[in-house]
Amino acid sequence: MYSFESKVRYSEVGEDTRMTLYSVLNYFQDCSVFHSESVGRGTAVQGELGRAWVLTGWQIEFRRAADLGESIRISTWPHGFRGFIGERNFLMETLDGEILACADSSWAYIDTKTGHPVKASEEERAVYPIEEKLDMKPLGRKIRIPEERQEMGCFTVRQYHLDSNHHVNNAQYIRLSQEYIPADFQVQRLRAEYKRQAVLGDKIFPLVSKTEDSYVVALCNEEKEPYAVVEFA
């Protein structure tokens, strides 16, 4: 397990001075990056190898939003490898052990030259000891897009949406999707499925659906093929 501690910053909270959903995602993402750097498999090393771990799916539970100035601990650990897929848990908690948010995630190991998935080497796996999986009710990786949906125009991918892999960052997809649900909707659970990579200049067409207790936002290309599908519940 890899962990680090932090204090909730003003830049990480919303109008209510509580941590935003987007900030939780960034903490989880940063924790996985710090973990990889700490075991000598960071972005520079993976770049030299022509490899990258690319997120393919999230399942996140939000229990309480941390307050401005509150001290928190963020942890992550791998709980399984299957071929080119790696699975990783995340935990955000207070220093007293109160769970604020937890997550399960799936990652694909990619050859950055071809864009195709490849099986992680024994050397790659060895630096990530497998630990016990977090007790979360599995909700499935695939998110169904309801037949009834509303088209919400389009927007263009900008430079600030991108990360070091030169495509839209996974947390940005969530942030962009959240713009299309009511501001007062209290998100307790989130699922995200990443299907293809959007790059600078691509146009994204949001499709929004409302179910009995959730919203589903599909961020699509012009052919209505999703880049990412996000379910807020």
ABEGO torsion letter per residue (X at the ends): XBBBBBBBBAAABBAAGBBBAAAAAAAAAAAAAAAAAAAGABAAAAAAAGBBBBBABBBBBBABBBBBGBBBBBBBBBAEBBEABBBBBBBBBBAAGBBABBBBBBBBBBBAAAGBBBBBBAAAAAABBBBBBBBBBBAEABBBBBABBBBAEBBBBBAAABBAAGBBBAAAAAAAAAAABBAABBBABBBBBBABBBBBGBBBBBBBBBBAABBBBBBBBAAGBBABBBBBX
